[in-house]
Amino acid sequence: MENWGLVLYRETCILVDPLNSSQSSKQWVAIVVCHETAHQWFGNLVTMEWWTHLWLNEGFASFMENLTTDVLYPEYKIWDQFVPNTLIEALMLDSLDSSHPIEVDVGHPSEVDEIFDNISYNKGASVIRMLYDWISMSKSVSRGLTTAGCMVANHTTYAKDLIGALQETGKLVDTIAKPDQMNFLIGAHKGVEKRCENAYSNAAMIGKVLQQAVKKYCSYDMALAFVAPEHAAVGYTTSTFSFNLPSPLGASEEVCEALAQRFVDLICAHPEFKPCVSFGQDNGLVYATVPATSTQGAIKAEDKAKQAVGGVQLTRLSFPPTCDTKAIGIIMTEAIAKIYS
């Protein structure tokens, strides 16, 4: 029971034997603990105005039990179980004549027990799950807020405020194309094939310069992960290639591990380059990144190892349709010379 500041459990919901408890028992304990802890916010710190809005209390806690369990114990694959265990059960109950909306008017506290059922819990959690990604609820939850900021700590709220906030948000996400939007899209599409060809040509040209520099300064034939010329000739072009620089002779593991990022830092000291994980740009800049160390490329150690060659991580470069290829080639050649000198 999720008393304010004091959660009480029966033994089967809090105690596990690491050696003898079954996987299902361990998962059950994790779910219950996460559910009751979630109530410290959804129910205690943030309290509904009246029992009519019970579904927000139990629905959010039931949703959060899955969200937090998945973060803490990803090996349980809890979201794979959500549809058969929660959504389907809610749909089965909802198909009965005895079903009720997730929000039910409660006239007296004695009526509350009638709505403490899996419609409030499971259907409520399913509805919230549907909204989770659409309204970026993940960011809201991480900041200690709730959906669209509609709940405020130590204040009461109504379920209709939640729906109202969603309606207002929906107006901002109007997906009906307007004439001016269509004209802009059509205008932006003009010449796109030519721009793609130019971006590929720039990437191919500077890729050769890079390979020549590596060959010159460390006698190594470095390969590029890049579209083959015969494929580009029939239209399969790309503006991006990746590569693993060779590890310097006699270099330590630490030096090799930091080599790719050092190269990116050297070239990005120049205005022609930008440290960015994106691609497809048309701003005259070359985007450079090391996926294993970039903010959006955080990966597990074992996956980093798969990208590394000789202890050196993968580097990715993306080229625009127009850029100063001569200056960019010189900058990259100088960076290679500095690294291997």
Phi and psi restraints in degrees (value plus and minus 20) as a CYANA .aco file:
   2 GLU   PHI    -110.0   -70.0
   2 GLU   PSI      39.2    79.2
   3 ASN   PHI     -78.6   -38.6
   3 ASN   PSI     131.5   171.5
   4 TRP   PHI     -83.2   -43.2
   4 TRP   PSI      86.3   126.3
   5 GLY   PHI      63.7   103.7
   5 GLY   PSI     -21.7    18.3
   6 LEU   PHI    -167.2  -127.2
   6 LEU   PSI      80.4   120.4
   7 VAL   PHI    -112.0   -72.0
   7 VAL   PSI     108.3   148.3
   8 LEU   PHI    -128.4   -88.4
   8 LEU   PSI     114.2   154.2
   9 TYR   PHI    -145.8  -105.8
   9 TYR   PSI     129.7   169.7
  10 ARG   PHI     -98.7   -58.7
  10 ARG   PSI     139.2   179.2
  11 GLU   PHI     -79.2   -39.2
  11 GLU   PSI     -56.4   -16.4
  12 THR   PHI     -89.1   -49.1
  12 THR   PSI     -33.3     6.7
  13 CYS   PHI    -124.4   -84.4
  13 CYS   PSI     -16.0    24.0
  14 ILE   PHI    -157.2  -117.2
  14 ILE   PSI     -43.4    -3.4
  15 LEU   PHI    -127.1   -87.1
  15 LEU   PSI     114.9   154.9
  16 VAL   PHI    -154.5  -114.5
  16 VAL   PSI     131.9   171.9
  17 ASP   PHI    -122.2   -82.2
  17 ASP   PSI      92.4   132.4
  18 PRO   PHI     -74.1   -34.1
  18 PRO   PSI     -48.8    -8.8
  19 LEU   PHI    -114.2   -74.2
  19 LEU   PSI     -55.4   -15.4
  20 ASN   PHI    -130.9   -90.9
  20 ASN   PSI     -39.4     0.6
  21 SER   PHI     -88.3   -48.3
  21 SER   PSI     122.3   162.3
  22 SER   PHI     -92.6   -52.6
  22 SER   PSI     143.1   183.1
  23 GLN   PHI     -82.4   -42.4
  23 GLN   PSI     -58.9   -18.9
  24 SER   PHI     -86.2   -46.2
  24 SER   PSI     -55.1   -15.1
  25 SER   PHI     -87.0   -47.0
  25 SER   PSI     -63.0   -23.0
  26 LYS   PHI     -83.3   -43.3
  26 LYS   PSI     -61.4   -21.4
  27 GLN   PHI     -84.6   -44.6
  27 GLN   PSI     -61.2   -21.2
  28 TRP   PHI     -81.2   -41.2
  28 TRP   PSI     -63.2   -23.2
  29 VAL   PHI     -82.9   -42.9
  29 VAL   PSI     -63.2   -23.2
  30 ALA   PHI     -80.8   -40.8
  30 ALA   PSI     -64.0   -24.0
  31 ILE   PHI     -84.5   -44.5
  31 ILE   PSI     -65.7   -25.7
  32 VAL   PHI     -84.1   -44.1
  32 VAL   PSI     -65.2   -25.2
  33 VAL   PHI     -82.1   -42.1
  33 VAL   PSI     -63.3   -23.3
  34 CYS   PHI     -85.6   -45.6
  34 CYS   PSI     -58.9   -18.9
  35 HIS   PHI     -83.4   -43.4
  35 HIS   PSI     -69.9   -29.9
  36 GLU   PHI     -89.4   -49.4
  36 GLU   PSI     -54.5   -14.5
  37 THR   PHI     -87.1   -47.1
  37 THR   PSI     -57.4   -17.4
  38 ALA   PHI     -81.0   -41.0
  38 ALA   PSI     -51.8   -11.8
  39 HIS   PHI     -85.5   -45.5
  39 HIS   PSI     -38.7     1.3
  40 GLN   PHI     -81.1   -41.1
  40 GLN   PSI     -47.8    -7.8
  41 TRP   PHI    -117.9   -77.9
  41 TRP   PSI     -79.8   -39.8
  42 PHE   PHI    -100.2   -60.2
  42 PHE   PSI      62.4   102.4
  43 GLY   PHI     119.5   159.5
  43 GLY   PSI     -58.0   -18.0
  44 ASN   PHI    -123.2   -83.2
  44 ASN   PSI     -88.6   -48.6
  45 LEU   PHI     -82.7   -42.7
  45 LEU   PSI     -62.4   -22.4
  46 VAL   PHI    -129.6   -89.6
  46 VAL   PSI      91.3   131.3
  47 THR   PHI    -132.0   -92.0
  47 THR   PSI     117.1   157.1
  48 MET   PHI     -87.4   -47.4
  48 MET   PSI     134.7   174.7
  49 GLU   PHI     -82.8   -42.8
  49 GLU   PSI     -60.3   -20.3
  50 TRP   PHI    -177.5  -137.5
  50 TRP   PSI     146.9   186.9
  51 TRP   PHI     -81.1   -41.1
  51 TRP   PSI     -37.6     2.4
  52 THR   PHI     -74.7   -34.7
  52 THR   PSI     -51.6   -11.6
  53 HIS   PHI    -120.5   -80.5
  53 HIS   PSI       7.6    47.6
  54 LEU   PHI     -75.4   -35.4
  54 LEU   PSI     -54.0   -14.0
  55 TRP   PHI     -80.3   -40.3
  55 TRP   PSI     -52.1   -12.1
  56 LEU   PHI     -87.1   -47.1
  56 LEU   PSI     -57.4   -17.4
  57 ASN   PHI     -86.9   -46.9
  57 ASN   PSI     -77.6   -37.6
  58 GLU   PHI     -97.6   -57.6
  58 GLU   PSI     -53.2   -13.2
  59 GLY   PHI     -84.1   -44.1
  59 GLY   PSI     -65.1   -25.1
  60 PHE   PHI     -85.4   -45.4
  60 PHE   PSI     -63.5   -23.5
  61 ALA   PHI     -83.9   -43.9
  61 ALA   PSI     -58.9   -18.9
  62 SER   PHI     -88.0   -48.0
  62 SER   PSI     -55.1   -15.1
  63 PHE   PHI     -89.4   -49.4
  63 PHE   PSI     -65.7   -25.7
  64 MET   PHI     -86.3   -46.3
  64 MET   PSI     -48.0    -8.0
  65 GLU   PHI     -81.9   -41.9
  65 GLU   PSI     -54.7   -14.7
  66 ASN   PHI     -96.2   -56.2
  66 ASN   PSI     -63.8   -23.8
  67 LEU   PHI     -81.6   -41.6
  67 LEU   PSI     -67.6   -27.6
  68 THR   PHI     -95.0   -55.0
  68 THR   PSI     -56.9   -16.9
  69 THR   PHI     -82.3   -42.3
  69 THR   PSI     -58.8   -18.8
  70 ASP   PHI     -84.2   -44.2
  70 ASP   PSI     -57.0   -17.0
  71 VAL   PHI     -89.8   -49.8
  71 VAL   PSI     -63.4   -23.4
  72 LEU   PHI     -96.7   -56.7
  72 LEU   PSI     -57.6   -17.6
  73 TYR   PHI    -153.8  -113.8
  73 TYR   PSI      51.8    91.8
  74 PRO   PHI     -80.1   -40.1
  74 PRO   PSI     -43.1    -3.1
  75 GLU   PHI     -86.0   -46.0
  75 GLU   PSI     -38.4     1.6
  76 TYR   PHI     -94.7   -54.7
  76 TYR   PSI     -37.4     2.6
  77 LYS   PHI      29.9    69.9
  77 LYS   PSI      32.9    72.9
  78 ILE   PHI     -84.2   -44.2
  78 ILE   PSI     -53.2   -13.2
  79 TRP   PHI     -91.1   -51.1
  79 TRP   PSI     -44.2    -4.2
  80 ASP   PHI     -87.7   -47.7
  80 ASP   PSI     -41.4    -1.4
  81 GLN   PHI    -115.4   -75.4
  81 GLN   PSI     -30.8     9.2
  82 PHE   PHI     -83.2   -43.2
  82 PHE   PSI     -65.9   -25.9
  83 VAL   PHI     -83.3   -43.3
  83 VAL   PSI     -72.8   -32.8
  84 PRO   PHI     -89.3   -49.3
  84 PRO   PSI     -53.4   -13.4
  85 ASN   PHI    -111.0   -71.0
  85 ASN   PSI     -47.7    -7.7
  86 THR   PHI    -135.9   -95.9
  86 THR   PSI     -77.5   -37.5
  87 LEU   PHI     -84.8   -44.8
  87 LEU   PSI     -69.9   -29.9
  88 ILE   PHI     -82.2   -42.2
  88 ILE   PSI     -60.8   -20.8
  89 GLU   PHI     -82.9   -42.9
  89 GLU   PSI     -59.7   -19.7
  90 ALA   PHI     -84.3   -44.3
  90 ALA   PSI     -61.1   -21.1
  91 LEU   PHI     -86.2   -46.2
  91 LEU   PSI     -58.2   -18.2
  92 MET   PHI     -83.9   -43.9
  92 MET   PSI     -64.5   -24.5
  93 LEU   PHI     -87.3   -47.3
  93 LEU   PSI     -55.5   -15.5
  94 ASP   PHI     -90.8   -50.8
  94 ASP   PSI     -39.1     0.9
  95 SER   PHI    -102.4   -62.4
  95 SER   PSI     -30.2     9.8
  96 LEU   PHI    -102.1   -62.1
  96 LEU   PSI     133.5   173.5
  97 ASP   PHI     -83.2   -43.2
  97 ASP   PSI     -44.9    -4.9
  98 SER   PHI    -103.7   -63.7
  98 SER   PSI     -18.0    22.0
  99 SER   PHI     -86.3   -46.3
  99 SER   PSI     148.0   188.0
 100 HIS   PHI    -169.1  -129.1
 100 HIS   PSI     139.8   179.8
 101 PRO   PHI     -81.2   -41.2
 101 PRO   PSI     140.1   180.1
 102 ILE   PHI     -88.1   -48.1
 102 ILE   PSI     -44.2    -4.2
 103 GLU   PHI    -129.2   -89.2
 103 GLU   PSI      99.2   139.2
 104 VAL   PHI    -145.4  -105.4
 104 VAL   PSI     112.4   152.4
 105 ASP   PHI     -84.9   -44.9
 105 ASP   PSI     108.0   148.0
 106 VAL   PHI    -134.6   -94.6
 106 VAL   PSI      99.3   139.3
 107 GLY   PHI    -109.2   -69.2
 107 GLY   PSI     -48.3    -8.3
 108 HIS   PHI    -165.5  -125.5
 108 HIS   PSI     124.6   164.6
 109 PRO   PHI     -73.5   -33.5
 109 PRO   PSI     -45.0    -5.0
 110 SER   PHI     -86.8   -46.8
 110 SER   PSI     -37.3     2.7
 111 GLU   PHI    -106.6   -66.6
 111 GLU   PSI     -27.4    12.6
 112 VAL   PHI     -81.3   -41.3
 112 VAL   PSI     -60.6   -20.6
 113 ASP   PHI     -76.6   -36.6
 113 ASP   PSI     -44.6    -4.6
 114 GLU   PHI     -89.1   -49.1
 114 GLU   PSI     -43.4    -3.4
 115 ILE   PHI    -131.1   -91.1
 115 ILE   PSI     -15.7    24.3
 116 PHE   PHI    -101.5   -61.5
 116 PHE   PSI      51.1    91.1
 117 ASP   PHI    -155.9  -115.9
 117 ASP   PSI    -197.9  -157.9
 118 ASN   PHI     -94.2   -54.2
 118 ASN   PSI     -29.0    11.0
 119 ILE   PHI     -88.5   -48.5
 119 ILE   PSI     -69.5   -29.5
 120 SER   PHI     -84.1   -44.1
 120 SER   PSI     -62.8   -22.8
 121 TYR   PHI     -95.3   -55.3
 121 TYR   PSI     -81.7   -41.7
 122 ASN   PHI     -98.1   -58.1
 122 ASN   PSI     -62.7   -22.7
 123 LYS   PHI     -88.4   -48.4
 123 LYS   PSI     -59.1   -19.1
 124 GLY   PHI     -80.0   -40.0
 124 GLY   PSI     -66.0   -26.0
 125 ALA   PHI     -84.0   -44.0
 125 ALA   PSI     -56.7   -16.7
 126 SER   PHI     -87.4   -47.4
 126 SER   PSI     -60.3   -20.3
 127 VAL   PHI     -84.2   -44.2
 127 VAL   PSI     -64.5   -24.5
 128 ILE   PHI     -85.6   -45.6
 128 ILE   PSI     -56.9   -16.9
 129 ARG   PHI     -82.1   -42.1
 129 ARG   PSI     -57.5   -17.5
 130 MET   PHI     -81.9   -41.9
 130 MET   PSI     -53.2   -13.2
 131 LEU   PHI    -108.7   -68.7
 131 LEU   PSI     -34.0     6.0
 132 TYR   PHI     -75.1   -35.1
 132 TYR   PSI     -76.4   -36.4
 133 ASP   PHI     -97.5   -57.5
 133 ASP   PSI     -52.3   -12.3
 134 TRP   PHI     -82.4   -42.4
 134 TRP   PSI     -57.3   -17.3
 135 ILE   PHI    -130.1   -90.1
 135 ILE   PSI       3.7    43.7
 136 SER   PHI      31.9    71.9
 136 SER   PSI      23.1    63.1
 137 MET   PHI     -84.9   -44.9
 137 MET   PSI     -43.4    -3.4
 138 SER   PHI     -79.4   -39.4
 138 SER   PSI     -60.6   -20.6
 139 LYS   PHI     -90.2   -50.2
 139 LYS   PSI     -58.5   -18.5
 140 SER   PHI     -82.9   -42.9
 140 SER   PSI     -64.6   -24.6
 141 VAL   PHI     -84.5   -44.5
 141 VAL   PSI     -61.7   -21.7
 142 SER   PHI     -85.1   -45.1
 142 SER   PSI     -41.0    -1.0
 143 ARG   PHI    -117.3   -77.3
 143 ARG   PSI      -8.5    31.5
 144 GLY   PHI      58.0    98.0
 144 GLY   PSI      -1.1    38.9
 145 LEU   PHI    -129.3   -89.3
 145 LEU   PSI     158.6   198.6
 146 THR   PHI    -142.6  -102.6
 146 THR   PSI    -193.0  -153.0
 147 THR   PHI     -69.1   -29.1
 147 THR   PSI      99.1   139.1
 148 ALA   PHI      34.3    74.3
 148 ALA   PSI       1.8    41.8
 149 GLY   PHI      48.8    88.8
 149 GLY   PSI       1.6    41.6
 150 CYS   PHI     -99.0   -59.0
 150 CYS   PSI     -35.3     4.7
 151 MET   PHI    -129.8   -89.8
 151 MET   PSI     115.5   155.5
 152 VAL   PHI    -142.0  -102.0
 152 VAL   PSI     115.1   155.1
 153 ALA   PHI     -75.2   -35.2
 153 ALA   PSI     117.5   157.5
 154 ASN   PHI      46.0    86.0
 154 ASN   PSI      -2.1    37.9
 155 HIS   PHI    -145.9  -105.9
 155 HIS   PSI     129.6   169.6
 156 THR   PHI    -103.5   -63.5
 156 THR   PSI     144.7   184.7
 157 THR   PHI    -170.9  -130.9
 157 THR   PSI     147.5   187.5
 158 TYR   PHI    -137.5   -97.5
 158 TYR   PSI     126.3   166.3
 159 ALA   PHI     -80.8   -40.8
 159 ALA   PSI     -52.2   -12.2
 160 LYS   PHI     -84.4   -44.4
 160 LYS   PSI     -46.2    -6.2
 161 ASP   PHI     -85.2   -45.2
 161 ASP   PSI     -56.2   -16.2
 162 LEU   PHI     -83.0   -43.0
 162 LEU   PSI     -69.8   -29.8
 163 ILE   PHI     -84.5   -44.5
 163 ILE   PSI     -58.8   -18.8
 164 GLY   PHI     -82.0   -42.0
 164 GLY   PSI     -61.5   -21.5
 165 ALA   PHI     -83.6   -43.6
 165 ALA   PSI     -58.0   -18.0
 166 LEU   PHI     -86.1   -46.1
 166 LEU   PSI     -58.7   -18.7
 167 GLN   PHI     -83.4   -43.4
 167 GLN   PSI     -62.3   -22.3
 168 GLU   PHI     -85.2   -45.2
 168 GLU   PSI     -60.1   -20.1
 169 THR   PHI     -83.9   -43.9
 169 THR   PSI     -60.1   -20.1
 170 GLY   PHI     -79.3   -39.3
 170 GLY   PSI     -55.0   -15.0
 171 LYS   PHI     -84.5   -44.5
 171 LYS   PSI     -50.0   -10.0
 172 LEU   PHI     -97.6   -57.6
 172 LEU   PSI     -35.6     4.4
 173 VAL   PHI    -130.6   -90.6
 173 VAL   PSI      22.8    62.8
 174 ASP   PHI     -85.5   -45.5
 174 ASP   PSI      96.9   136.9
 175 THR   PHI    -116.2   -76.2
 175 THR   PSI     -15.2    24.8
 176 ILE   PHI     -97.8   -57.8
 176 ILE   PSI     100.9   140.9
 177 ALA   PHI     -89.1   -49.1
 177 ALA   PSI     110.8   150.8
 178 LYS   PHI    -115.0   -75.0
 178 LYS   PSI     135.9   175.9
 179 PRO   PHI     -74.0   -34.0
 179 PRO   PSI     -62.4   -22.4
 180 ASP   PHI     -87.0   -47.0
 180 ASP   PSI     -52.7   -12.7
 181 GLN   PHI     -88.3   -48.3
 181 GLN   PSI     -61.7   -21.7
 182 MET   PHI     -83.6   -43.6
 182 MET   PSI     -62.0   -22.0
 183 ASN   PHI     -83.1   -43.1
 183 ASN   PSI     -58.6   -18.6
 184 PHE   PHI     -85.4   -45.4
 184 PHE   PSI     -64.2   -24.2
 185 LEU   PHI     -83.4   -43.4
 185 LEU   PSI     -62.1   -22.1
 186 ILE   PHI     -84.6   -44.6
 186 ILE   PSI     -62.6   -22.6
 187 GLY   PHI     -84.3   -44.3
 187 GLY   PSI     -60.5   -20.5
 188 ALA   PHI     -88.5   -48.5
 188 ALA   PSI     -45.4    -5.4
 189 HIS   PHI     -98.6   -58.6
 189 HIS   PSI     -39.2     0.8
 190 LYS   PHI     -81.8   -41.8
 190 LYS   PSI     109.7   149.7
 191 GLY   PHI      56.7    96.7
 191 GLY   PSI     -10.4    29.6
 192 VAL   PHI     -85.2   -45.2
 192 VAL   PSI     -56.0   -16.0
 193 GLU   PHI     -84.6   -44.6
 193 GLU   PSI     -59.4   -19.4
 194 LYS   PHI     -86.9   -46.9
 194 LYS   PSI     -59.5   -19.5
 195 ARG   PHI     -84.4   -44.4
 195 ARG   PSI     -58.3   -18.3
 196 CYS   PHI     -83.6   -43.6
 196 CYS   PSI     -61.5   -21.5
 197 GLU   PHI     -82.7   -42.7
 197 GLU   PSI     -62.4   -22.4
 198 ASN   PHI     -85.2   -45.2
 198 ASN   PSI     -61.7   -21.7
 199 ALA   PHI     -83.0   -43.0
 199 ALA   PSI     -60.9   -20.9
 200 TYR   PHI     -83.4   -43.4
 200 TYR   PSI     -64.2   -24.2
 201 SER   PHI     -81.0   -41.0
 201 SER   PSI     -62.1   -22.1
 202 ASN   PHI     -83.4   -43.4
 202 ASN   PSI     -63.6   -23.6
 203 ALA   PHI     -83.0   -43.0
 203 ALA   PSI     -63.7   -23.7
 204 ALA   PHI     -84.1   -44.1
 204 ALA   PSI     -62.5   -22.5
 205 MET   PHI     -85.1   -45.1
 205 MET   PSI     -68.5   -28.5
 206 ILE   PHI     -94.0   -54.0
 206 ILE   PSI     -47.6    -7.6
 207 GLY   PHI     -80.9   -40.9
 207 GLY   PSI     -60.2   -20.2
 208 LYS   PHI     -86.5   -46.5
 208 LYS   PSI     -59.5   -19.5
 209 VAL   PHI     -81.4   -41.4
 209 VAL   PSI     -62.6   -22.6
 210 LEU   PHI     -82.7   -42.7
 210 LEU   PSI     -64.8   -24.8
 211 GLN   PHI     -83.8   -43.8
 211 GLN   PSI     -58.6   -18.6
 212 GLN   PHI     -84.9   -44.9
 212 GLN   PSI     -57.8   -17.8
 213 ALA   PHI     -86.8   -46.8
 213 ALA   PSI     -62.1   -22.1
 214 VAL   PHI     -84.2   -44.2
 214 VAL   PSI     -60.7   -20.7
 215 LYS   PHI     -83.4   -43.4
 215 LYS   PSI     -59.6   -19.6
 216 LYS   PHI     -89.7   -49.7
 216 LYS   PSI     -63.1   -23.1
 217 TYR   PHI    -114.9   -74.9
 217 TYR   PSI     -33.5     6.5
 218 CYS   PHI    -163.7  -123.7
 218 CYS   PSI      -4.0    36.0
 219 SER   PHI      31.3    71.3
 219 SER   PSI      29.1    69.1
 220 TYR   PHI    -154.5  -114.5
 220 TYR   PSI     112.4   152.4
 221 ASP   PHI    -108.2   -68.2
 221 ASP   PSI      75.5   115.5
 222 MET   PHI    -105.4   -65.4
 222 MET   PSI     110.0   150.0
 223 ALA   PHI    -106.9   -66.9
 223 ALA   PSI     132.3   172.3
 224 LEU   PHI    -133.5   -93.5
 224 LEU   PSI     117.2   157.2
 225 ALA   PHI    -102.7   -62.7
 225 ALA   PSI      74.8   114.8
 226 PHE   PHI    -169.3  -129.3
 226 PHE   PSI     136.1   176.1
 227 VAL   PHI     -83.1   -43.1
 227 VAL   PSI     120.6   160.6
 228 ALA   PHI     -91.4   -51.4
 228 ALA   PSI     126.5   166.5
 229 PRO   PHI     -75.4   -35.4
 229 PRO   PSI     -58.4   -18.4
 230 GLU   PHI     -87.5   -47.5
 230 GLU   PSI     -50.8   -10.8
 231 HIS   PHI     -95.2   -55.2
 231 HIS   PSI     -59.2   -19.2
 232 ALA   PHI     -83.2   -43.2
 232 ALA   PSI     -53.0   -13.0
 233 ALA   PHI     -83.8   -43.8
 233 ALA   PSI     -44.5    -4.5
 234 VAL   PHI    -124.8   -84.8
 234 VAL   PSI      -4.5    35.5
 235 GLY   PHI      86.1   126.1
 235 GLY   PSI     -24.5    15.5
 236 TYR   PHI    -109.4   -69.4
 236 TYR   PSI      55.9    95.9
 237 THR   PHI    -119.5   -79.5
 237 THR   PSI     144.1   184.1
 238 THR   PHI    -168.8  -128.8
 238 THR   PSI     134.7   174.7
 239 SER   PHI    -122.2   -82.2
 239 SER   PSI     -13.1    26.9
 240 THR   PHI    -147.8  -107.8
 240 THR   PSI     120.7   160.7
 241 PHE   PHI    -160.7  -120.7
 241 PHE   PSI     141.0   181.0
 242 SER   PHI    -152.1  -112.1
 242 SER   PSI     142.8   182.8
 243 PHE   PHI    -184.2  -144.2
 243 PHE   PSI     142.4   182.4
 244 ASN   PHI    -137.2   -97.2
 244 ASN   PSI      96.0   136.0
 245 LEU   PHI     -84.1   -44.1
 245 LEU   PSI     128.7   168.7
 246 PRO   PHI     -90.5   -50.5
 246 PRO   PSI     126.6   166.6
 247 SER   PHI     -93.6   -53.6
 247 SER   PSI     113.8   153.8
 248 PRO   PHI     -80.3   -40.3
 248 PRO   PSI     127.3   167.3
 249 LEU   PHI     -81.0   -41.0
 249 LEU   PSI     103.7   143.7
 250 GLY   PHI      55.2    95.2
 250 GLY   PSI      -9.9    30.1
 251 ALA   PHI     -94.0   -54.0
 251 ALA   PSI     129.5   169.5
 252 SER   PHI     -95.5   -55.5
 252 SER   PSI     147.7   187.7
 253 GLU   PHI     -80.7   -40.7
 253 GLU   PSI     -58.9   -18.9
 254 GLU   PHI     -83.9   -43.9
 254 GLU   PSI     -62.3   -22.3
 255 VAL   PHI     -84.5   -44.5
 255 VAL   PSI     -63.9   -23.9
 256 CYS   PHI     -84.2   -44.2
 256 CYS   PSI     -61.6   -21.6
 257 GLU   PHI     -84.2   -44.2
 257 GLU   PSI     -53.0   -13.0
 258 ALA   PHI    -112.2   -72.2
 258 ALA   PSI     -22.3    17.7
 259 LEU   PHI     -84.0   -44.0
 259 LEU   PSI     -66.3   -26.3
 260 ALA   PHI     -81.6   -41.6
 260 ALA   PSI     -65.2   -25.2
 261 GLN   PHI     -85.8   -45.8
 261 GLN   PSI     -54.5   -14.5
 262 ARG   PHI     -83.2   -43.2
 262 ARG   PSI     -62.0   -22.0
 263 PHE   PHI     -81.4   -41.4
 263 PHE   PSI     -66.3   -26.3
 264 VAL   PHI     -82.2   -42.2
 264 VAL   PSI     -61.1   -21.1
 265 ASP   PHI     -83.3   -43.3
 265 ASP   PSI     -58.9   -18.9
 266 LEU   PHI     -84.9   -44.9
 266 LEU   PSI     -67.0   -27.0
 267 ILE   PHI     -94.0   -54.0
 267 ILE   PSI     -51.4   -11.4
 268 CYS   PHI     -98.0   -58.0
 268 CYS   PSI     -21.6    18.4
 269 ALA   PHI     -93.8   -53.8
 269 ALA   PSI     -28.6    11.4
 270 HIS   PHI    -125.0   -85.0
 270 HIS   PSI     126.7   166.7
 271 PRO   PHI     -87.3   -47.3
 271 PRO   PSI     -33.1     6.9
 272 GLU   PHI     -95.2   -55.2
 272 GLU   PSI     -32.2     7.8
 273 PHE   PHI    -140.3  -100.3
 273 PHE   PSI     137.1   177.1
 274 LYS   PHI    -161.0  -121.0
 274 LYS   PSI     109.1   149.1
 275 PRO   PHI     -94.1   -54.1
 275 PRO   PSI      84.2   124.2
 276 CYS   PHI    -173.2  -133.2
 276 CYS   PSI     124.2   164.2
 277 VAL   PHI    -110.7   -70.7
 277 VAL   PSI     -22.8    17.2
 278 SER   PHI    -103.5   -63.5
 278 SER   PSI    -197.7  -157.7
 279 PHE   PHI    -181.0  -141.0
 279 PHE   PSI     150.7   190.7
 280 GLY   PHI      63.4   103.4
 280 GLY   PSI      -1.3    38.7
 281 GLN   PHI     -95.4   -55.4
 281 GLN   PSI     138.2   178.2
 282 ASP   PHI    -155.9  -115.9
 282 ASP   PSI      33.3    73.3
 283 ASN   PHI    -146.0  -106.0
 283 ASN   PSI      -7.3    32.7
 284 GLY   PHI      61.7   101.7
 284 GLY   PSI     -19.3    20.7
 285 LEU   PHI    -126.4   -86.4
 285 LEU   PSI     128.0   168.0
 286 VAL   PHI    -114.5   -74.5
 286 VAL   PSI     105.2   145.2
 287 TYR   PHI    -110.7   -70.7
 287 TYR   PSI     112.9   152.9
 288 ALA   PHI    -149.7  -109.7
 288 ALA   PSI     118.6   158.6
 289 THR   PHI    -176.0  -136.0
 289 THR   PSI     135.2   175.2
 290 VAL   PHI    -131.9   -91.9
 290 VAL   PSI      81.9   121.9
 291 PRO   PHI     -71.7   -31.7
 291 PRO   PSI     -53.3   -13.3
 292 ALA   PHI     -91.2   -51.2
 292 ALA   PSI     -41.7    -1.7
 293 THR   PHI    -138.9   -98.9
 293 THR   PSI     -27.0    13.0
 294 SER   PHI     -93.6   -53.6
 294 SER   PSI     138.9   178.9
 295 THR   PHI     -78.5   -38.5
 295 THR   PSI     -61.6   -21.6
 296 GLN   PHI    -108.8   -68.8
 296 GLN   PSI     -18.0    22.0
 297 GLY   PHI    -134.8   -94.8
 297 GLY   PSI       1.9    41.9
 298 ALA   PHI     -80.9   -40.9
 298 ALA   PSI     102.2   142.2
 299 ILE   PHI    -155.0  -115.0
 299 ILE   PSI     145.8   185.8
 300 LYS   PHI     -90.1   -50.1
 300 LYS   PSI     137.4   177.4
 301 ALA   PHI     -78.5   -38.5
 301 ALA   PSI     -59.3   -19.3
 302 GLU   PHI     -88.2   -48.2
 302 GLU   PSI     -50.4   -10.4
 303 ASP   PHI     -97.1   -57.1
 303 ASP   PSI     -53.1   -13.1
 304 LYS   PHI     -79.8   -39.8
 304 LYS   PSI     -61.2   -21.2
 305 ALA   PHI     -81.5   -41.5
 305 ALA   PSI     -53.2   -13.2
 306 LYS   PHI     -88.5   -48.5
 306 LYS   PSI     -50.0   -10.0
 307 GLN   PHI    -103.7   -63.7
 307 GLN   PSI     -42.2    -2.2
 308 ALA   PHI    -101.0   -61.0
 308 ALA   PSI     127.1   167.1
 309 VAL   PHI    -148.7  -108.7
 309 VAL   PSI     100.2   140.2
 310 GLY   PHI      42.1    82.1
 310 GLY   PSI       7.7    47.7
 311 GLY   PHI      63.7   103.7
 311 GLY   PSI     -22.3    17.7
 312 VAL   PHI    -121.0   -81.0
 312 VAL   PSI     107.9   147.9
 313 GLN   PHI     -93.1   -53.1
 313 GLN   PSI     143.0   183.0
 314 LEU   PHI     -91.8   -51.8
 314 LEU   PSI     122.0   162.0
 315 THR   PHI    -138.1   -98.1
 315 THR   PSI     120.9   160.9
 316 ARG   PHI    -145.7  -105.7
 316 ARG   PSI     114.2   154.2
 317 LEU   PHI    -143.6  -103.6
 317 LEU   PSI     119.0   159.0
 318 SER   PHI    -146.9  -106.9
 318 SER   PSI     114.3   154.3
 319 PHE   PHI    -134.5   -94.5
 319 PHE   PSI     125.8   165.8
 320 PRO   PHI    -107.8   -67.8
 320 PRO   PSI     150.5   190.5
 321 PRO   PHI     -87.0   -47.0
 321 PRO   PSI     -51.9   -11.9
 322 THR   PHI    -148.0  -108.0
 322 THR   PSI     109.5   149.5
 323 CYS   PHI    -185.2  -145.2
 323 CYS   PSI     145.5   185.5
 324 ASP   PHI    -104.5   -64.5
 324 ASP   PSI      66.5   106.5
 325 THR   PHI     -81.5   -41.5
 325 THR   PSI     -53.4   -13.4
 326 LYS   PHI     -86.1   -46.1
 326 LYS   PSI     -68.1   -28.1
 327 ALA   PHI     -84.0   -44.0
 327 ALA   PSI     -60.4   -20.4
 328 ILE   PHI     -85.0   -45.0
 328 ILE   PSI     -61.0   -21.0
 329 GLY   PHI     -81.7   -41.7
 329 GLY   PSI     -61.3   -21.3
 330 ILE   PHI     -85.0   -45.0
 330 ILE   PSI     -64.1   -24.1
 331 ILE   PHI     -80.7   -40.7
 331 ILE   PSI     -64.6   -24.6
 332 MET   PHI     -88.9   -48.9
 332 MET   PSI     -58.3   -18.3
 333 THR   PHI     -83.2   -43.2
 333 THR   PSI     -62.1   -22.1
 334 GLU   PHI     -85.7   -45.7
 334 GLU   PSI     -56.9   -16.9
 335 ALA   PHI     -84.9   -44.9
 335 ALA   PSI     -61.6   -21.6
 336 ILE   PHI     -84.2   -44.2
 336 ILE   PSI     -63.0   -23.0
 337 ALA   PHI     -81.5   -41.5
 337 ALA   PSI     -58.9   -18.9
 338 LYS   PHI     -89.4   -49.4
 338 LYS   PSI     -59.1   -19.1
 339 ILE   PHI     -87.4   -47.4
 339 ILE   PSI     -59.9   -19.9
 340 TYR   PHI    -123.9   -83.9
 340 TYR   PSI     -11.3    28.7
